[in-house]
């Protein structure tokens, strides 16, 4: 039941982004927004998520996980209510800010509950299943979001998030274990994170995880504008394109425990990095050649999503173990780093966006090369 509770949190985290993205074109039209301005719904959410994650990490290490997660879900509920009844775009932004702040604690600390009870190797397999929950949510969210937007408008998507948040809050209230820890030595100042940044191993793993995750999230964040405005895909069909990419990620996520058992972490990691690099080269070439066929681009992104799962699943548990007694803070740093970089990249790409795949494709290629450079130095125990 504990694992299910964490899976519910991860499911909400996956739905929170993708179910709302199909509403972007409607918001642009209703409020007269540019692509860069409408992307503030995602970027502002990321920014408050980042600040919330940093304090959630320190609070989790100091006071325990249960109460911080529950408080976070309650704030997310308030943000969802604000978005549902927003009278203008500024109210939506305020609600999205609260949603990001609220999601920070459960998304950052939910996995730490698992990490405190299992070894790093067991966590790599369990993370695959949890990521599968996220990506199943991400696969269905664009489809659900598209049809909700058609029949209920953008407010309907926020209503769905509100319902899911209430379910998650009620479930976690009864399932999460009591945690009465109180570590007075854990400072609530941001200086408490310095111990992590003094570790070269932590920073190396962090760069790899962020390089792969951010390339994916930047594409997802720009997906609706690229497909609907750039490729001319209808709102009803958009969800199937983006859902196919998330679905590819989900398939390997659920298969990753078996793959890790059969081939071991080291071999899975190396093969995946090689495949990511090769596919990213084709993505970069497609961008430079001006390919704007939605089916072809979707096929490339599906192939890119498949091998990206294993390096992230393998390294994420290791990141939490680098510095003792800092799991919550380490998880917060990973979440903050990937969201800050994703938000910056989304804003940059949306600013230069010209209706084509060019800048997105080049960004994905660049991040893949960064991942390759740092991944070459990763070492695994002989038994793996």
C-alpha positions in Angstrom: 0.0 0.0 0.0 2.9 2.3 0.6 4.2 1.7 -2.9 0.7 2.4 -4.2 0.5 5.7 -2.3 3.8 6.8 -3.9 2.5 5.7 -7.3 -0.6 7.8 -6.8 1.6 10.8 -6.1 3.7 10.1 -9.2 0.5 9.7 -11.3 -0.7 13.1 -10.2 2.7 14.6 -11.0 2.5 13.2 -14.5 -1.0 14.4 -15.2 -0.3 17.9 -13.7 1.7 19.0 -16.7 0.4 17.1 -19.7 -3.4 17.4 -19.1 -3.2 21.2 -19.3 -1.0 21.6 -22.3 -3.8 21.0 -24.9 -5.5 24.1 -23.4 -2.6 26.5 -24.5 -4.1 27.4 -27.9 -7.5 28.2 -26.3 -5.8 30.4 -23.7 -3.8 32.2 -26.4 -7.0 33.0 -28.3 -9.2 33.9 -25.3 -6.6 36.2 -23.5 -4.6 37.3 -26.6 -1.4 35.8 -25.5 1.9 35.1 -27.4 3.5 31.7 -27.3 6.1 33.0 -24.8 3.4 34.4 -22.5 1.2 31.3 -22.5 4.3 29.2 -21.7 4.4 31.2 -18.4 1.7 28.8 -17.2 4.4 26.1 -17.3 7.5 28.1 -16.5 6.0 29.9 -13.4 4.7 26.5 -12.2 8.3 25.2 -12.5 9.8 28.2 -10.7 7.5 27.9 -7.6 8.1 24.1 -7.7 11.8 24.8 -7.5 11.6 27.0 -4.5 9.2 24.7 -2.8 11.4 21.7 -3.5 14.4 23.2 -1.9 12.5 23.9 1.4 10.6 20.7 1.1 13.9 18.8 1.0 15.2 20.4 4.1 11.9 20.2 5.9 11.6 16.5 5.0 15.1 15.7 6.4 14.4 17.6 9.5 10.7 17.0 10.4 9.8 13.8 8.5 8.1 13.1 5.2 4.4 12.5 5.9 3.4 15.9 7.2 5.3 17.8 4.5 3.8 15.7 1.7 0.3 16.2 3.1 0.8 20.0 3.5 2.0 20.1 -0.1 -1.0 18.3 -1.5 -3.3 20.7 0.4 -1.6 23.7 -1.2 -1.9 22.0 -4.6 -5.7 21.6 -4.0 -5.9 25.4 -3.3 -4.0 26.2 -6.5 -6.4 24.0 -8.5 -9.4 25.7 -7.1 -7.9 29.1 -7.9 -7.3 28.0 -11.5 -10.8 26.6 -11.9 -12.5 29.9 -11.0 -9.9 32.3 -12.5 -11.4 35.4 -14.0 -8.3 36.5 -16.0 -4.9 35.2 -17.0 -3.2 36.7 -13.9 -5.4 34.5 -11.7 -4.4 31.4 -13.7 -0.8 32.3 -13.2 -1.4 32.7 -9.4 -3.1 29.3 -9.3 -0.4 27.7 -11.3 2.2 29.1 -8.9 0.3 27.5 -6.0 0.1 24.2 -7.9 3.9 24.2 -8.4 4.5 25.1 -4.8 2.2 22.4 -3.6 3.4 19.7 -5.9 7.0 20.3 -4.8 6.8 18.3 -1.6 5.0 15.2 -2.7 6.9 14.9 -6.0 10.3 15.5 -4.3 9.7 13.4 -1.1 7.4 10.7 -2.4 10.2 8.6 -3.8 12.3 9.2 -0.7 9.8 7.1 1.3 10.8 4.2 -1.0 14.5 5.1 -0.9 14.6 4.8 2.9 13.4 1.2 2.8 15.2 -0.4 -0.1 18.7 -0.7 -1.5 19.9 1.3 -4.5 19.6 -1.7 -6.8 16.1 -2.4 -5.7 15.2 1.2 -6.1 16.3 1.2 -9.8 13.8 -1.5 -10.5 11.0 0.1 -8.4 11.7 3.5 -10.0 11.0 1.9 -13.4 7.5 1.0 -12.2 6.9 4.4 -10.7 8.1 6.1 -13.8 5.8 3.9 -15.7 2.9 5.3 -13.6 4.0 8.8 -14.5 4.3 8.1 -18.1 1.1 6.2 -18.3 -0.5 9.4 -16.9 1.5 11.4 -19.4 0.4 9.1 -22.2 -3.3 9.4 -21.4 -3.2 13.1 -20.2 -2.9 14.7 -23.6 -5.7 12.6 -25.0 -7.9 13.3 -21.9 -6.9 16.9 -21.9 -7.7 17.4 -25.6 -11.2 16.1 -25.2 -11.8 17.8 -21.9 -10.7 21.1 -23.6 -13.1 20.5 -26.5 -16.2 19.7 -24.4 -15.5 21.7 -21.1 -12.8 24.2 -22.1 -9.6 25.0 -20.2 -11.4 25.2 -16.9 -12.4 21.5 -17.3 -8.8 20.4 -17.3 -8.2 22.3 -14.0 -11.3 20.6 -12.6 -9.8 17.2 -13.4 -6.6 18.1 -11.7 -8.5 19.3 -8.6 -10.4 15.9 -8.4 -7.1 13.9 -8.8 -5.4 16.1 -6.1 -8.3 15.4 -3.7 -8.0 11.7 -4.3 -4.2 11.8 -3.7 -4.6 13.8 -0.5 -7.2 11.5 0.9 -5.2 8.3 -0.1 -2.0 9.6 1.4 -3.7 10.8 4.6 -4.6 7.2 5.5 -1.6 5.3 4.0 1.6 7.2 4.5 3.4 6.0 7.7 3.8 8.2 10.7 7.2 10.0 10.8 8.1 11.8 14.0 11.8 12.5 13.2 13.2 15.8 14.3 16.8 16.4 13.3 17.7 19.8 14.7 21.1 19.7 13.0 19.4 20.0 9.6 19.3 23.7 8.9 16.4 25.2 7.0 18.8 27.7 5.4 19.7 26.9 1.8 23.3 26.6 3.0 22.4 23.1 4.1 22.6 22.1 0.4 26.3 23.0 0.2 27.4 19.5 1.3 25.8 18.1 -1.9 27.5 20.5 -4.2 30.8 19.8 -2.7 30.6 16.2 -4.1 31.9 15.8 -7.6 30.1 12.5 -8.0 26.8 14.0 -7.1 27.3 16.8 -9.6 28.3 14.4 -12.3 25.2 12.2 -11.9 23.1 15.4 -11.6 24.3 16.7 -15.0 23.5 13.4 -16.7 20.0 13.0 -15.3 19.2 16.6 -16.1 20.6 16.4 -19.6 18.3 13.5 -20.6 15.2 14.6 -18.6 15.3 18.2 -19.8 15.6 17.3 -23.5 12.4 15.4 -23.1 10.5 17.9 -21.0 11.4 20.8 -23.3 9.8 19.0 -26.2 6.7 18.1 -24.1 6.4 21.7 -23.0 6.4 23.1 -26.5 4.4 20.1 -27.9 1.0 21.7 -28.3 2.2 24.8 -30.0 4.5 22.9 -32.3 2.0 20.3 -33.4 -1.1 22.5 -33.5 0.3 25.7 -34.9 3.5 24.5 -36.6 2.3 21.1 -38.0 -1.4 21.9 -38.3 -2.5 19.0 -36.2 -6.1 19.3 -34.8 -6.6 19.6 -31.1 -8.5 16.3 -31.1 -5.5 14.5 -32.7 -2.8 16.2 -30.8 -3.2 14.1 -27.7 -2.4 10.9 -29.7 0.9 12.3 -31.0 2.1 13.4 -27.6 0.6 10.4 -25.9 2.5 8.0 -28.2 5.8 9.6 -27.1 4.9 9.3 -23.4 3.6 5.8 -24.1 6.9 4.7 -25.5 8.6 6.0 -22.3 6.0 4.1 -20.2 6.6 0.7 -22.0 10.3 0.7 -21.2 9.7 2.0 -17.7 7.6 -1.0 -16.9 10.1 -3.3 -18.6 13.1 -1.8 -16.9 13.0 -4.0 -13.8 13.3 -7.1 -16.0 16.0 -5.6 -18.2 18.1 -4.6 -15.2 17.8 -8.1 -13.7 18.8 -9.8 -17.0 21.5 -7.5 -18.2 22.7 -5.6 -15.1 22.9 -1.9 -14.6 26.3 -1.2 -16.3 25.3 -2.9 -19.6 21.9 -1.3 -19.7 23.4 2.1 -19.0 26.0 1.9 -21.7 23.8 0.6 -24.4 21.1 3.2 -23.6 23.6 6.1 -23.8 24.8 4.9 -27.2 21.3 4.6 -28.5 20.3 8.0 -27.2 23.3 9.5 -28.9 22.6 7.8 -32.3 19.0 8.8 -32.3 19.7 12.3 -31.3 22.0 12.7 -34.3 19.0 11.8 -36.5 16.9 14.3 -34.6 19.5 17.0 -35.2 19.7 16.2 -38.9 15.9 16.3 -39.2 15.9 19.7 -37.5 18.6 21.1 -39.8 16.9 19.7 -42.9 13.7 21.5 -42.0 11.6 18.3 -41.5 8.2 19.3 -40.2 6.2 16.1 -40.7 4.3 15.3 -37.4 4.4 11.6 -37.9 8.1 11.5 -38.7 9.0 13.8 -35.7 6.8 11.7 -33.4 8.5 8.5 -34.6 11.9 10.0 -33.8 10.8 11.2 -30.4 9.3 7.8 -29.6 12.6 6.2 -30.4 14.4 8.8 -28.3 12.2 8.2 -25.3 12.7 4.4 -25.3 16.5 4.3 -24.3 16.3 7.4 -22.2 14.5 5.6 -19.4 17.2 3.3 -18.1 20.1 5.9 -17.5 17.7 8.0 -15.5 16.3 5.1 -13.5 19.8 3.8 -12.7 21.4 7.1 -11.7 18.6 8.6 -9.7 18.8 6.2 -6.8 22.6 6.6 -6.8 22.3 10.4 -6.6 20.3 10.0 -3.3 23.0 7.8 -1.8 26.1 9.8 -2.6 26.0 11.9 0.6 24.7 10.2 3.8 21.5 11.4 5.5 20.6 13.9 2.7 18.1 11.9 0.6 15.3 14.5 0.8 17.7 17.3 0.0 19.3 15.4 -2.9 15.9 14.6 -4.3 14.9 18.2 -4.1 18.1 19.4 -5.8 17.5 16.9 -8.7 13.9 18.2 -9.1 14.9 21.8 -8.9 17.8 21.4 -11.4 15.7 19.6 -14.0 12.8 22.1 -13.7 15.0 25.2 -13.8 16.8 24.0 -16.9 13.6 22.9 -18.5 11.9 26.2 -17.8 14.8 28.2 -19.2 15.0 26.0 -22.3 11.2 26.2 -22.9 11.3 30.0 -22.6 14.3 30.3 -24.9 12.9 27.9 -27.5 9.4 29.6 -27.4 11.1 33.0 -27.9 12.9 31.9 -31.0 10.1 29.6 -32.2 9.3 30.1 -35.9 6.7 27.3 -36.4 9.4 24.7 -37.1 11.1 21.9 -35.3 14.6 23.4 -35.8 15.4 24.8 -32.3 13.8 21.9 -30.4 15.7 19.4 -32.5 19.1 21.1 -32.0 18.4 21.4 -28.2 17.7 17.7 -27.9 20.9 16.9 -29.8 23.0 19.2 -27.6 21.7 17.8 -24.4 22.3 14.2 -25.6 26.0 15.1 -26.3 26.3 16.5 -22.8 24.9 13.3 -21.4 27.3 11.3 -23.5 30.4 13.3 -22.3 29.6 12.9 -18.6 28.3 9.3 -18.9 31.6 8.0 -20.1 33.1 8.5 -16.6 30.4 6.7 -14.7 31.7 3.6 -12.9 29.6 0.6 -11.7 30.5 -2.2 -9.2 31.8 -5.3 -10.8 28.7 -7.3 -9.8 26.5 -5.1 -12.0 
